[in-house]
């Protein structure tokens, strides 16, 4: 492994779901990544995350204690995989793409994977994943005590060039299989990331907040009425999953307008000069507000 370049780690003794590793194996893996400038302490930068996909999603911090790092690794991976093998699994098998500037970061309660996505010598995107474990309440409506809950992959940030969304589909199908094998249960994200709100629904992500989903149904019905489309309200109310919304009434095309950065609106203005006719569900989601999404893996 060489600082700042592509990932090149020898993991011939590691694997996914094989023999359990010892704490010494894990600790020595930490040491090698630290020596290679691949492992740091960090915390997420909430200012950047709330503002846009651009900028540094995390701030470097001092590494937690070795005891805390080992405890977090055990909680997330049960010692089924080493730190180096995890990086190779996340960055490998990507056909003609590769990951560079790969980092493994330890936060207070999560491990963060961060890298640049490249095709040949061209940078086409960036991805940041946070791996953590939810806490479930032992007694409903009381904040404490809690017990370990689902293991979660949270997509903190992803940017891809417009021509690379096919790569995103390939990447996340591979990651779903990998993290399922490692004992993770959910992928979560905010469906306002640059790959697109329609894209995540098409890929099987659902709205995590049912109240938010109902409001989207209300807005979809309002759009139907405003455009006087031949759609019954019952058709809208029967939608139960975001993938249903994405595929809704493909036979009906409605106008949308796009700006120079690729964002869509249902209202024509000078900032959105390009007009397109798109299927109703797709048009609605491309113009929708961001929504909290999840997918069971």
C-alpha positions, 0 to 999 in steps of 0.5 A: 500500500502506498500513500496517496495511490491505489490500494495494494495490500497483501491479504492472503491470510484474510477473507470474509466469513473465514476463520475468526481473527485474533485481537492481535491480528486486528491490532497489527493490521491497524499498525500497518495501515497507520504506517501506510498513512491509511488509518486516522481518527476523524469525525464527520463534518456536519456543516459540509454534509448539510450544505452540499456534496462538495467539500470534506465530509470529515475532520481529522482527529486523534485516533481513539485508544487501541482498546476502543478501536478493537472494541468497535471493530469487534462490534461491527465485524466480530473479527471476521475480517481484518482492516486491510482485507476490508479495504481490499474488499471495498476497493477490489473487483470493480472491473475497469474502475478503481479506488484511490486515496483510500482511507479508513477512519475511526470516529466516536462510534463508527468506522468511515471508508473514504476514497476517490473513484477513478476510471483509468487516469480520470477521477469520476467521483468520490464516496464516503461510507460510515459503518456503525451499529444502531442502538435499540431501546430495551423499554419503548419510549425510554432513551435508556437502557439500550442494546445493540441493534442492526449493523448499518452502512450509511452512505454519507456522500457520493458524487459521480459524473453523469456518465457513471451511474451504471457504475453506481448500480454495479458498485452498490449491488456488490457492496450489498452482497459484501456487507450482508456476508459481514452481518450488516442489515441495512443501507441508509442514506439521504436521497438528495445525494448527487446520484439522484432521488429517482435513482435510489428509489429505482434501486429499491430504497424505501422512505424511512419516515412513513409520515414523509412518504404520506406527504410525498403521496399528497404532493404527487396527488396535487401534481396530478390534479394541477396537470389534470392527468387521468389518474384516480386518487386511489392509485396514488394512495395505493403506493406503498414503496418508493420503487412503486413511485419510481415506476408509477404511470410510465404511460403518462409523460409530463414536462420537467426542466433541468438546469446546468448542474442537472437538477430538475423542476416542475416549474419552468424558469430561466435557471432551468432552460432544458425541457424534457418529457418524462414518465410521471413517477420519474418526473415527480421524484427527480423534482422531489425534496430529499428523503431519508432512505433505507434498504434491507440487505 
